[in-house]
């Protein structure tokens, strides 16, 4: 019993020796540490190994995806209020599909995921907070490149993919009375081609209002700030950077379990 107590005592002192907890009044020479905390942790995969990831919108929606392959199971994809909206999406560039096995790297951040394809295309996936909306942004390597989107789990015809020729696509959602999935294609906005997927109450194909586009930028920034605010609420510092990153990801994962329905 005495040996066990001694072991735990040594373990506690070891952990404390690695940790440093800043005071509320931070002296000038420690401001650089606070600035470093503004950078969110990220996971970069370059070896082609597939990893599963999850995003939540903090209410009743979540997206489960895979880094290097397409979703195949029934629980993967986008789900809202326990209704499975679609399983996955496929991207076509200039009429040819971009295969996820042909990506240079996959980057996972708390607020979005990124794929960099071997042809130079940058793909970003963001699930908006507190609203049923999902954004797929594509940065083209050439100005004349165009993109189309195909969803699996919904009946989208190959000749009617959301894209330059079909700027607005609306489909009725099975299992959600009076709800529709609307996809807006927004070409070359801030050098990014955008596919905005939203659950709406109307099947009207009216164009997006300019103020909503500004609101979209606000939602993206708000999501990033939420994770920075979360980490700043628990300003622990550990000398071992790998352990520091692990603790930050653990905190972010626990926060994802708390929803506001």
C-alpha positions, 0 to 999 in steps of 0.5 A: 500500500505504501509503494502504491501511495509513493508511486502516485505521489511521484506521478503527480509531481511529474505531471505538475513539473510539466504543467504551467498555469499562467496567472490572470495578470500576464506580464509583458514578457509572456504575451508571446505565449498567449499569441501562440494559443490563438493557433488551433491544433491541427492533424496533417496526414500525408502517408495516405492512411485513412482516418475517420473524423466528425464535426458537430454544429452544436445543436442536432447536426453532425457530419461523419467523414473519412480522409482518404475514402468515401463513406460507406456505412449508414451512420456516415455522412450528414445527419440532422435531428436523427434524420440521415440527409446524405451519405457523402459527396463527390467532386467533379472538376471539368467533368472528371471526378477528383478521387480521394485516393489521389490527394497529396495531404489531408488536414483536420482542424477543429472547425473544418477539414481540408484536402489537397489533391495532386492536381492542385485543387484545395477542398475545404469542408465546414459545418456551420454552428447553430444552423443546418448548413454545410459549406464545401469550398474549392480553390482551383489551380486554374481560373477556367476550371469549373466544379460540380457536386454529386451527393450519394444517398440522394437521387441526383442525376448525372446530367443535372449536377449542381454546378455552373449550369445548375446554380440552385438544386433543391431536393425534398428530404425524406423523414423531415416534413416540410424540409428541403435540401438546397444546394447553391453553387457560388463560383469564384467567390474570394478565389473559392468555388462554393457549394452551400448546402442548407436545410430550408422550408421552401422549394423556391429557387430564389437567388441568395440575398447579398446579406446572406453571403455576408452572414456566411462569412460571419458564421465561418469566423464565429466557428473559428472563434468558438474553438479559440475561446474554448482553449483560452478558457483552460490556459494550461501549458505543457512543456511536451508539445505532443502531450499539449496537442493531445490535451487540446484535442481531448478538450475539443472532443469533449466539447463536441459532446455537449449540444444545445438542442 
